[in-house]
Amino acid sequence: MAEETREERALAAATEAVKLTLGLATGALVFSAGLLKEDVQLGHSARCLMAWSWGLLSLAIIAGTLAYLRVPVKTTEGNYDLHDPWFAVPGVAHHLSFLAGMVALGLAMVDILFGRP
């Protein structure tokens, strides 16, 4: 059996990173949506931050899914280039929107915990 090349290992690692952050983004979105069922008083700034985080996390989920769906096509073609635009652009959009969405969600949580009632 042939040994994996460096490019194949890099694509596998990138795929695992996308899969991990895709799961985290989905979990964070479900968690934050569950706050609406609780008896939590949301101020205006917390509501705005929550809406921003939902939008960013939704974008992260969509972009991450697009990047993840590109991996089988790349593997079938034998193309292990991480700079393939159909993989790199959604992957970068996924990671950036995931990070920004998590920051917005964290700021909303801080506002809920320490903001004025």
N, C-alpha and C positions, 0 to 999 in steps of 0.2 A: 504494500500500500504506500502511496506517495506521501511524503512528509508535507505538512502545511507550509506555505510560504509566509513571509512576513506580512505581505499584503492581505492574505486570507485571515491571518490572526488579527490584523488591525480592523478588518471589516467585521469580524466576529465580536471584537471588543466594542466597536462602535454600535453594533446591533444590540448588544447587552446593555449599553448605556442608555440607548433610546428606549429599550423595553423597560428598564428600571424607572426612568423619569416619566415615562408614559403612565406607568402604574401609580407613581406618586402623584402625578397631576390629577389623575382620575379620582384617587382617594381624597385628595385635598378638596376637589370640587364637590364631591359627595358630602364630606365632612362639613364644609362651609354652608352648603345648602341645608343640611340638617339643623343648623343654628336657627333657621326660620321657624322650626317646630318648637323650639325651646322658648321659655319665657325670658328672652333677652331683650333689653332695651337698646335699640340701635339708634345712635345719633346720626345727624346728617353726614358727618365726615366718615363714620363707620359704614354707612350705607353706600356712599360713593366709593370708598376703598373696596368694599365687598363686591360691588358691581364691576369695578376695574379688574379685580382678581378673577371673577368669574369669566369675564371676557378674555383675559390673558390665558387663563388655564384652559378654556375651551379652544383657543387658538393653538395652544401647546398640544392638546390632544389631537386635533385635526392634523397639524403639521407632523407630529410624531407618528401618527398612523400612516401618513403618506410616505414618510421616510422608511418606516418599517416594512411597508408593502413593496418598496423598491428592492429590498435585499434579495428575495428569491429570484427576481428578474436578473439582477447583477450576477448572482451565483450561477444561474443557468447559462448566461452569456459568457461566464468566465471572466467577467470584468470586476476586479477587486479594487478599483480606483475609488478612494474616498472623496475625491474632488469631482465626481460625477454630479452635474448640476441637479439631476432629478433625485439625488440622494442628499447632497450637501445643503442645498437651499432649504428644503423642508427641515432638515436636521438642525441647522443653525437657527431657523425660526422657532423650532420646537424648544431648543435649549434656552434661547433668550426669553421667549415668552413664558416658559416654565419658571425661570428665575425671577422675572419681574412679577409674575402672578403670585409666587410664594412670598415675595417681599410685600406686595400689596395686601395679601391675606394676613401676614404677620402684623403689619401696621394696623389693619382693621381689628385684629385680636387685642393688640395693645390699647387701641382706642376704646374697645368694649370694656376691657378690664379696668383701665385707669381713667377713662373719660368721665365727664359729668353725667350723672343719671338723668 
